[in-house]
């Protein structure tokens, strides 16, 4: 990770091969999610960051739902045995983000860009490095 946000140590997430799950399409999806988080990070630098959070959050939510659906199809295709637990993890994140979005829509100042970035980047990296890596051997065998 690169630490460069006005010198205060907020990470900018960069893709590297340690995040590869052994499937080009899923790796592209993960790269796109990281790019979207970097976009949120860039929005944090603006004067009106908390107003811009709503659109970034909506975009992230839409792409995340698309990615989860595609990832679950891939896991089903390769016979990943822990699909249901993985699906539950996806549902938990989607629920948390939908709740944040609802709070934000009701009161835009209720969700700070920094808090959202920290939550999502931490979740995504932990999810890829732990849960998604569990299906990597199945992807490699199938591909």
C-alpha positions as CSV (number, residue, x, y, z in Angstrom):
1,X,0.0,0.0,0.0
2,X,1.0,3.5,-0.6
3,X,0.6,6.1,2.2
4,X,0.1,9.5,0.7
5,X,-2.9,11.6,1.7
6,X,-1.7,15.0,2.9
7,X,1.0,13.2,4.9
8,X,-1.5,11.7,7.4
9,X,-1.1,8.0,6.5
10,X,-4.4,7.2,4.8
11,X,-3.7,4.3,2.4
12,X,-4.1,4.4,-1.3
13,X,-4.7,0.9,-2.4
14,X,-2.7,-0.6,-5.3
15,X,-3.3,-3.9,-7.1
16,X,-0.5,-6.5,-7.0
17,X,-0.3,-10.2,-7.9
18,X,-0.8,-11.2,-4.2
19,X,-4.4,-10.2,-4.8
20,X,-4.9,-12.5,-7.8
21,X,-7.5,-15.2,-7.3
22,X,-6.4,-17.2,-10.3
23,X,-9.2,-16.1,-12.6
24,X,-8.6,-13.1,-15.1
25,X,-12.3,-12.0,-15.0
26,X,-12.4,-11.9,-11.1
27,X,-9.0,-10.2,-11.0
28,X,-10.4,-7.5,-13.4
29,X,-13.4,-7.1,-11.1
30,X,-11.2,-6.8,-8.0
31,X,-9.0,-4.2,-9.8
32,X,-12.1,-2.2,-10.7
33,X,-13.3,-2.3,-7.1
34,X,-9.9,-1.0,-6.0
35,X,-10.0,1.7,-8.6
36,X,-13.4,2.8,-7.3
37,X,-12.0,2.9,-3.8
38,X,-9.2,5.1,-5.1
39,X,-11.8,7.3,-6.6
40,X,-13.4,7.6,-3.2
41,X,-10.0,8.5,-1.8
42,X,-9.6,11.2,-4.5
43,X,-13.1,12.6,-3.6
44,X,-11.9,12.9,0.0
45,X,-9.5,15.5,-1.2
46,X,-12.2,17.8,-2.4
47,X,-13.8,20.7,-0.5
48,X,-17.2,19.2,-0.8
49,X,-16.2,15.6,-0.2
50,X,-19.2,14.5,1.8
51,X,-21.6,15.6,-0.9
52,X,-19.7,13.6,-3.5
53,X,-19.8,10.5,-1.4
54,X,-23.4,9.7,-2.4
55,X,-22.5,9.2,-6.1
56,X,-19.4,7.2,-5.4
57,X,-21.2,5.1,-2.9
58,X,-24.0,4.4,-5.4
59,X,-21.5,3.4,-8.1
60,X,-19.6,1.2,-5.7
61,X,-22.7,-0.5,-4.5
62,X,-23.9,-1.2,-8.1
63,X,-20.6,-2.6,-9.2
64,X,-20.2,-4.6,-6.0
65,X,-23.5,-6.3,-6.5
66,X,-22.6,-7.1,-10.1
67,X,-19.2,-8.5,-9.0
68,X,-20.7,-10.6,-6.2
69,X,-23.2,-12.1,-8.6
70,X,-20.5,-12.9,-11.2
71,X,-18.1,-14.3,-8.6
72,X,-20.8,-16.6,-7.2
73,X,-21.5,-17.9,-10.7
74,X,-17.7,-18.6,-11.1
75,X,-17.6,-20.4,-7.7
76,X,-20.6,-22.5,-8.7
77,X,-19.0,-23.3,-12.1
78,X,-15.7,-24.6,-10.5
79,X,-17.5,-26.5,-7.7
80,X,-16.3,-24.3,-4.8
81,X,-17.7,-26.2,-1.7
82,X,-18.0,-23.1,0.6
83,X,-20.2,-21.1,-1.8
84,X,-23.0,-20.6,0.7
85,X,-20.7,-19.2,3.4
86,X,-19.1,-16.9,0.8
87,X,-22.6,-15.8,-0.3
88,X,-23.4,-14.9,3.3
89,X,-20.3,-12.8,3.5
90,X,-21.3,-10.9,0.4
91,X,-24.8,-10.4,1.7
92,X,-23.5,-9.0,5.0
93,X,-21.4,-6.4,3.2
94,X,-24.2,-5.5,0.8
95,X,-26.5,-5.0,3.8
96,X,-24.0,-2.8,5.6
97,X,-23.4,-0.7,2.6
98,X,-27.1,-0.4,1.8
99,X,-27.6,0.8,5.4
100,X,-24.8,3.4,5.0
101,X,-26.4,4.5,1.8
102,X,-29.8,4.8,3.4
103,X,-28.3,6.9,6.3
104,X,-26.5,9.0,3.8
105,X,-29.6,9.6,1.6
106,X,-31.5,10.6,4.7
107,X,-28.8,12.9,6.1
108,X,-25.8,13.5,3.8
109,X,-23.5,14.6,6.5
110,X,-24.0,11.4,8.5
111,X,-21.4,9.4,6.5
112,X,-17.9,10.8,6.2
113,X,-15.8,9.9,3.2
114,X,-12.9,8.9,5.4
115,X,-15.0,6.5,7.4
116,X,-16.5,4.9,4.3
117,X,-13.1,4.6,2.7
118,X,-11.6,3.0,5.8
119,X,-14.5,0.5,6.1
120,X,-14.7,-0.5,2.5
121,X,-10.9,-0.8,1.8
122,X,-10.4,-2.8,5.0
123,X,-13.3,-5.1,4.2
124,X,-12.3,-5.6,0.5
125,X,-8.7,-6.4,1.2
126,X,-9.5,-8.8,4.0
127,X,-12.2,-10.5,1.9
128,X,-9.9,-10.9,-1.1
129,X,-6.9,-12.1,0.9
130,X,-8.8,-14.6,3.0
131,X,-12.2,-15.6,1.7
132,X,-11.5,-15.2,-2.1
133,X,-8.2,-16.9,-1.8
134,X,-10.0,-20.0,-0.6
135,X,-11.5,-20.5,-4.1
136,X,-8.2,-19.8,-5.9
137,X,-7.2,-23.5,-6.1
138,X,-10.5,-24.3,-7.7
139,X,-10.2,-21.5,-10.2
140,X,-6.6,-22.6,-11.1
141,X,-7.7,-26.2,-11.6
142,X,-10.7,-25.2,-13.7
143,X,-8.8,-22.6,-15.8
